[in-house]
Amino acid sequence: MEKTPVTKTIIPSYSYDQHECACGMRLLSKSTTRWQLLRLISVWGATILCLYCITVGTNFRESMVENRLANEIHNRNLSRSADADTTDSSTNAVLFKPEVIIFGAGKCGTRALIEFLKMHPNIASARAEVHYFDENLDKGVEWYRTRMPLSYSNQVTLEKSPSYLWEPRAPEELYKINRDVKLILLVKDPVVRIMSQAARMDDAEHRHELLFLTEIDGKKTVKNDSNTVAAGLYVEHLKNWLKIFPLEQIHVIEGMQLIRNPYKEIKKVEEFLELPKVLTEANFFLNESRGFYCPYPFYSRLPECLSEAKGVPHPKLRPEAEKLIYNFYRPYNEKLFQIIGKRFDWEPKKETT
Ligand SMILES: Nc1ncnc2c1ncn2[C@@H]1O[C@H](COP(=O)(O)OS(=O)(=O)O)[C@@H](OP(=O)(O)O)[C@H]1O
């Protein structure tokens, strides 16, 4: 018996047998019309649109709250001179431009000074020397700001780069960033400063004298074109700063006084920076074997003395060299004392037996 051929019906592409889609919903039946399909698309479209609006709305509300918080922080900090625009979201601490700078002079005790000041709860200090104005100016002010510590509204940000004193562009560039900055200058007998450099040299046959002496026509004389010598001409460098910043914005500390009585000097700094007077004598621990004070922070179980690289014995100057270099610096020192209105004992010390 011949088999009767079966005719197959061709189903239009939009019409399916009843089936379940992956999400378990019945979709279309054979009888689904174009109109029903359109309606379904619009329902889904509207749902997706609503979900989108809810998400965007929530994000918008969150960003409004964030902005309000950021504004509150900003307003709280308005009394500070710098702009606060970089905030740590977990702590609400702010990255500020520097408000206090120890700008010199190298080898005068700047590390000890910043370590003592770091103990103050109202001071937030940069971790390392930033050297923005002398070495990194081309990196821009935002780079500089990222080198600053996060700080709270009751803190001032501090950095020390002891070579700013000698950098001719530094005062003008700093003024552009923060004209209200408070400046701290540490100076030491310029001869002792040179000997601090000499202490790091080979001392055989008084070679350190080459740092500052030369011979012209068989006569020993001070090398006035040497950077080492120029570094101790504090008044010449300070004059450059005083063209831009008034003396009231500069606090001068004498290096030997900082070594002998750091507590007294730090109290003066607290006053200059208008900070609460919180540090006490207990924060300064005398390391008798080394002859230097060490910071002893409130939170520390032990004093945190500076490394052995700081506070090394200096070579002894021969009388002729000593006389020449002291005579050279004396008139500059006198000018400095007149300008800052303070006088320091920067004369050769007599041997005590
Ligand atoms: N408390 C305390 N502990 C140790 N050292 C102290 C302290 N106070 C001041 N000083 C003196 O600091 C001198 C080094 O100065 P600086 O830190 O400014 O040097 S540097 O420019 O950063 O290299 C260093 O000079 P040297 O004696 O030549 O090593 C010290 O005399």
PDBQT file of the ligand as one rigid body, heavy atoms in Angstrom, charges set to zero:
ROOT
HETATM    1  N1  LIG A 401      68.267  66.056  68.950  1.00  0.00    +0.000 N 
HETATM    2  C1  LIG A 401      69.173  65.907  68.020  1.00  0.00    +0.000 A 
HETATM    3  N2  LIG A 401      69.660  64.710  67.713  1.00  0.00    +0.000 NA
HETATM    4  C2  LIG A 401      70.605  64.575  66.752  1.00  0.00    +0.000 A 
HETATM    5  N3  LIG A 401      71.094  65.597  66.016  1.00  0.00    +0.000 NA
HETATM    6  C3  LIG A 401      70.631  66.813  66.280  1.00  0.00    +0.000 A 
HETATM    7  C4  LIG A 401      69.664  67.025  67.275  1.00  0.00    +0.000 A 
HETATM    8  N4  LIG A 401      69.399  68.342  67.299  1.00  0.00    +0.000 NA
HETATM    9  C5  LIG A 401      70.146  68.905  66.374  1.00  0.00    +0.000 A 
HETATM   10  N5  LIG A 401      70.909  68.014  65.763  1.00  0.00    +0.000 N 
HETATM   11  C6  LIG A 401      71.885  68.356  64.729  1.00  0.00    +0.000 C 
HETATM   12  O1  LIG A 401      71.306  68.149  63.441  1.00  0.00    +0.000 OA
HETATM   13  C7  LIG A 401      72.402  68.154  62.549  1.00  0.00    +0.000 C 
HETATM   14  C8  LIG A 401      71.964  67.655  61.197  1.00  0.00    +0.000 C 
HETATM   15  O2  LIG A 401      71.174  68.666  60.626  1.00  0.00    +0.000 OA
HETATM   16  P1  LIG A 401      70.034  68.379  59.599  1.00  0.00    +0.000 P 
HETATM   17  O3  LIG A 401      69.097  67.355  60.129  1.00  0.00    +0.000 OA
HETATM   18  O4  LIG A 401      69.429  69.688  59.238  1.00  0.00    +0.000 OA
HETATM   19  O5  LIG A 401      70.839  67.774  58.373  1.00  0.00    +0.000 OA
HETATM   20  S1  LIG A 401      70.301  67.571  56.892  1.00  0.00    +0.000 S 
HETATM   21  O6  LIG A 401      70.455  68.837  56.194  1.00  0.00    +0.000 OA
HETATM   22  O7  LIG A 401      68.935  67.100  56.933  1.00  0.00    +0.000 OA
HETATM   23  O8  LIG A 401      71.242  66.559  56.341  1.00  0.00    +0.000 OA
HETATM   24  C9  LIG A 401      73.423  67.299  63.227  1.00  0.00    +0.000 C 
HETATM   25  O9  LIG A 401      74.687  67.714  62.775  1.00  0.00    +0.000 OA
HETATM   26  P2  LIG A 401      76.006  66.831  62.990  1.00  0.00    +0.000 P 
HETATM   27  O10 LIG A 401      76.362  67.005  64.435  1.00  0.00    +0.000 OA
HETATM   28  O11 LIG A 401      77.039  67.395  62.091  1.00  0.00    +0.000 OA
HETATM   29  O12 LIG A 401      75.651  65.426  62.651  1.00  0.00    +0.000 OA
HETATM   30  C10 LIG A 401      73.185  67.577  64.705  1.00  0.00    +0.000 C 
HETATM   31  O13 LIG A 401      74.153  68.415  65.282  1.00  0.00    +0.000 OA
ENDROOT
TORSDOF 0
